[in-house]
């Protein structure tokens, strides 16, 4: 059985392995033990009463193979982004100018550096080990976060956003970085990613120009990747759109990857999930539908994907193995939503 739970310090070695497997471009998962220890401590606080007054928090969860105890994936929520350090994006917008002498009106698309997502909740750090990338698992790992949003709505912002990795070539080079960012920072793309992850965004404020950048002045290779996701992130973008996320013109400052957003309560899984008592049964038929189920217990939070049924009393019937994984007793309240495999979930991604 596969189980999603809050990360813990004993996961450190597995998480370092995952960091090395993720590759270039994911700022939230640097291969640095000190950074991971800080994240693990922050997540432990988020999943506790002590963190209820925090405007900024890290809810980092792992996907565990319950039979082996091995961490095989990651998923996370970050609240209050931009409140303790600026969260920069480019906003793609249109400038219109006209000349009466030439009797003409011209439009130009520009990139403007903004921090419009300040205070929002970000979903991110989605990764599944390649040997577990089977239909449906990427979808489960992604959507489990929405049950967390529904379970603890008072702990999250009104807007949820996701920032996807931008397109890179086969050598891991970002055309937008090569033709834009590198000109101002004078460092390699991965060095910029690592600096952001380990030291914050002050260097962006120090060195990046504040005035709009005219897209037409960039080489075609750079223009073409603005708003284009990494090949491995395209399935994640499709899953996000199925949940109601929309692209509104915001892209990553370094690689031009798209950012998408949605009001929290309009996320389809949040909207469609229900709560009710569970009933533990001896046998669950093979034809029972799959449900995503959470136990709703803050300090012992668990989410799993398991066969279940709703009885005529509105109770969710689960088997003993599911109850054990979720640390549930008969009659305990659970949150659940029926799981239907999306076409986009045939591959799992890092995003």
N, C-alpha and C positions, 0 to 999 in steps of 0.2 A: 504494500500500500504506500502511496505517496502522500506526504503530509507537509503543509506549509505552516511554519511556526516562526516566532521571533528569533533572530540570530542570538548566539551566545558566545562567550569567550572561547569555549572549546571548539568552535567552528573555525578558528583562526587559520589553521593549516589548510583546510579545504578552501577557504575563501582566498587565500594567497594563491593556491593553484588556479582558481577560477580567474583571478586577476591576470595571471600570465596567459590564460587561454583566451581572454576577451580580446586582446590585441589593442590596436591603436584607437584613440579617439573617445573613450568613455571616461570622462573626468571623475565620475562618482566611484570608480573602483580601481584606484591606483595600486600598483604592486608594492605597497609600503606597509610594513607591520604597524608602525606608529599611527598611520592614518586609519588603519583598520581597527586598532584598539580604541581610538577616539570614536569611531563610528559605532562600534559595539557598545561602548558605554553610553553614548547618546541614545541608541535604540532602546537599551534597557530602561533608561529614564522615561522615554516616550511610552513604553508599555507598562506604566505604573501610575499610581495616583500622584506621585511627586511631580510628574511632568504636565499635569493638567492645566497649569497656569502659564506654561511656556508658549510664547508666540512662534518660536522656531524649534522644530523637532525633526528627528530622523526616525522613521519607522522602517527598519530594515528586516526583511524576512527571508528565510531560506526554504527551499524545497528539499525535503529529506526523504530518502528511500527508507521508509520505516523499518524495513526488514534488515538493512545493513547499517543504518545510522549515518550513511554517507550523504553529504550535502551535494546535490546535483544541479541546483539552480538558485537563482536569487531574484528578488523583486522588492520594490521599496516605494515609500511615500515620503516626501519632504515638505513640511509645512512652513509657512512664513518665508518663502524664498525672497531674497532681496532685502530682508529686514536687518540682518546682521552684517551683510556685505552685499554690494550691488549685484544684481542679476541682469546682465546686459544681453540684449538681442539687437539684431537689425530689424527694422520695420521697412518693408518694401512699400513705397508710396509713389504717387504721381504728382509731379510739379507741372503746372500749366502756365505758359507765358505767351504773350501775344505782342504783335507789332502792328500798329496802324499804318506805319509807313510802308511796310511790306504786305499789309493786308493778309497776315497769316497768324495762326495759333499753333503752338508747338507743345507737345507733351513729352516729358522726360521722366523715366523711372529712376528713383534714387533709393539708396540705403541710408537710413538714419539710425544712429545708435540710441537706443531707448532702454528704460527699465520698467516697462509697462506691466510686467508680471509681478511686481512687488506685492507681497502678501498672499499670493496664490499658493496652492498646493501643487507640487510637481510629482508625477509618477515617473519612475525611472529605474535604472539598475536591473533591467530585465535580462537575464541570461540563463540558458539551459545548456548543460553539457551535451556535446554532439552525439554521444552514444545514447542519449535519452530523447532525442528529437524525433518524436513519434506524433502522428496526427492527434491533435487535441491538447497535448501537454503545454505547448506554448500559450494556447488560449487560456487554459486553466491558470497558469502562472500569472498571466497578465490580468485576468478578470478577478482573481482572488483579492486583489487590492481594493476592488470596488465594494466587496463585502465588508472590508475593514472600514471604508468610508461610511457605509450604511450603519455599521455597528456602533461607531463612535462619532456621530456627526458634529458634536460640539468641539471636537479636537481638530477639525479641518476647515479650510477656507471655503468660500462660496464658489470659487473657480478652480478647476483642475486643469493643468496643462502638462504636455509631454513634449520633450525636446528630443528629436531623433537625430542619429548620426548622419552627417552629410556624405555625399558621394565621394569615393576615393577610387583611384585607378588600381590596377593589379599590384603595383608597387607600394600601395598605401599612401600615395600622395594626393593631397587635396588641391585641386586647381584654384579654388577661391583663396586658400591660404597662400599658395605660391605666388599668386598675382595681386594679392591685396594685403592680408595680414602680415606676411613676412616682410613687406616693405616698411612697416612701421615698427615691428618688434625686433627684427634682425635675428630671429632664432628659428629652429626647426619646429614644425607643427607639433610633434609629440612633446617637445620641451615646453611649448605653450600650454598644452593640455595638462602636463604634470605640474606646472607652476600654478595653474588655476586650482587643481585638486589639492595641492599641498600648502599653498601660500595665499590663495584667494585671488581677487580680481583687481587689486589696487594697481597692478602694472598696466591693466587695460585702461583705466582712468588716466594714468600718467602718460601713456604713449599714443593711444588711439585718437584720431581727430574727431572733434565733436560736430563738425559740419557735415552735411549730406554728401554722399559719394555717388556720382552719376554712373549708373550701371552701364550706359552706352560707351563709357570711356574704358571699361574693362575689356580684356581680350575675350573672344568668344568662348574659349574653354571655361573661363570663370563665370561668364554670364549664364551658361547652360546648366550649371550645377546649383544655382541659387534656388533653394526650395526643393532640391532633389535629394531623396533619402539614399543612404548607403544601400547597396544591393541586398545586404542581409537584413536591413530594417524595413524594406518594402512590405513584408507580411505583417509586421507590427503596425505599420501605418494603416493597412487595411482593417486590422482588428480594431484599432482606435476609432476609425470612421464608423464601423458597425456599432460602436457604443455611443455614437453621437458627437465625437470630437470633430472639430472643423479647423481647417487651415485659414487663417485670417491675415496672412502676409508677414508673419514673424519668422525669422530664420536665425540660425546660430551665427555668432560673430566670427568664428574661426573657419568652419567648413561649409556654412550655408545650409545645413540641414534644416528641415521644416520643424516648426513648433505648432502644435495643435491644442485646442482648448475647448472646454465645455463647462456650463454651470454644473456644480456637483450633483444637484438633485435631478438633473436631466440625463445623467449617465444611465443607460438602459438597465444595466445590472443592478444599480442602486434602486432605480424606480421599480423594477420587477421583483426584487427580493422580498421575502416574507419572513415573519417570525412565528414560532409556535413551539409547543412541547414536543419532545421526541419520545418515541416508544421503541423499545429494544425487542426484536423478534429473533427467533432461533434460525430461521431460514429466509433468505431473500432470493426470490426466483431469478433465474438467469435473464428473464425478459424485463426485469425492473429497470426503469429509466435512471440515468445518471443525474445526480444532483451535486452542486457545489454547496458545502455545508460548513458553517463556522459555529464555534461554541460561544462566541460573544464574551468570553472571559478575558478581561484586559491583561492581567498578569500571567495568564496561562493560555494565551491565544492560540487557536488551532483552526486550520481550514483544510478540508480534504475533498476529494472527488470520489463519490461512492454511489452504488445503487441504492435507491430508497423509494418509498411509496408514501403517498398521503392517504390516510384512512378516512372514513366517513365522519370522524370527529375532528378532523383538521390537525391530527397529529402526524408527524413525520416518522415513518417506520424505518429504522436502520438496524443493521445486524450488530452482533457483539463486537466484531473486529473494528467496525467504524466507531462505535461508542468508546471503545478502548483508546483508539487513536486520538479521538477528540476529548478524552477525559470526561465523558458524560455519564450521568446516571439517568435512569428512566424518569421522565417528567421534566428534565432540564430543558430550558428554552434554547432553541437554535435558530440561526438565520439560514435560509436556503433559497436556492433558485435552480430551476431545472437547467441542465447543461446540454446544449445542442452544439455539436462540433461545427464550427464555421469553416467554410472553404479556405479562408485565409490562414487557418491554423495548421496547414500541412507542413509548415516549417516553423521552427522556433528561432528567435533572433536575440540580438543584443540591442537594447534601445533604452 
